[in-house]
Amino acid sequence: MIDKRLLQDVVTVRKVEGKDDFGDVTYSDPLDIKPVRFDRSVAVTGTNNSKTRQKVGTVYIYPKFASVTVDDSWLGAIVNDGARDYLVAGYQPNYLNGNIFSYEVEVT
């Protein structure tokens, strides 16, 4: 099992609700999720004048400590860690003895 002392991060999630009259995506009210673990990484790709920074990360959510269910409605949601916004690209449920042990939410 995971030690709760390792879960030091708090994230705010705003799920996609739909589109407004102008075709822009609308988001739901913010949902604070704590405690979680957020592993961030920054990669620089390209050479010389065509360099780009990719800020990717993984949010680890343990239902034992945070009563949240991650499903397809999370795809495209905005995750904020207090410093910057990330976009949910995918998720992976992890099972232990037939029950959900954790979720790995991939953000870009």
Order of alpha helices (4+ residues) and beta strands (2+ residues): beta-beta-beta-beta-beta-beta-beta-beta
